[in-house]
Amino acid sequence: MNQEVLERRSELLKKNIHQMLVQDNQHGISRQDNMFLQQMIKELHQTSHELNNARTE
């Protein structure tokens, strides 16, 4: 993927993860939302690795 696309994807994932964590801390989240949060964290981790690889190439 293009480095700019990866950076934008990373920003969006961070923003969404932050919002979910704030909601979880304030009110709690459902089991389904928790699974969605875990998936977003995995995607962010993968995107970070792809971004690092793109920067070194």
N, C-alpha and C positions, 0 to 999 in steps of 0.2 A: 504494500500500500504506500501511497504518497506520504511523505513526512508531515505535510500540512494537515492531511486528513487524519493521520494518527494523533497529532497534537490536538486537533479539534475534538476527536472522539474521547481522548483522555480528559479534556476539560469538561465535557458533558457528563462523562461518567463520574468524575469527582464531584461535580455540582449535584447530581442526582443522589449519589451516595451520602453526601453531606445532609441533604434534605431528609433522606430516610433516617439517618442517625439522629437528627434533631427530633424528628417525629417519634422515634423509638424512645428517646430519652424523656420526652415530655408526656407522651400518652401511651406508649407501647405500640407495637405493630403486630399484625396477625401473622400466623405461621406462614401463610402464602407470601406475604410481604417480606418476611424474613428470608425465605428461600430466594425471592427475587433479589434482595439485597446481597445475599451471598453470591449469586450469579453475576451481579454487576461488579462485585469486588474481584471475582475471577477474571472477568473481561478486562478490568482495569490493569490487573497484573499482567495479563497476556499482551495488552496494548503497550504497556511500559516496556516489555521485552522487545516487541516489534519496533518500537520507537528507538530504543537504544541500538538495535541492529541497523536501522535505517540511518542513524547518525554516524555510525562507524564505517558505513560503506562509501 
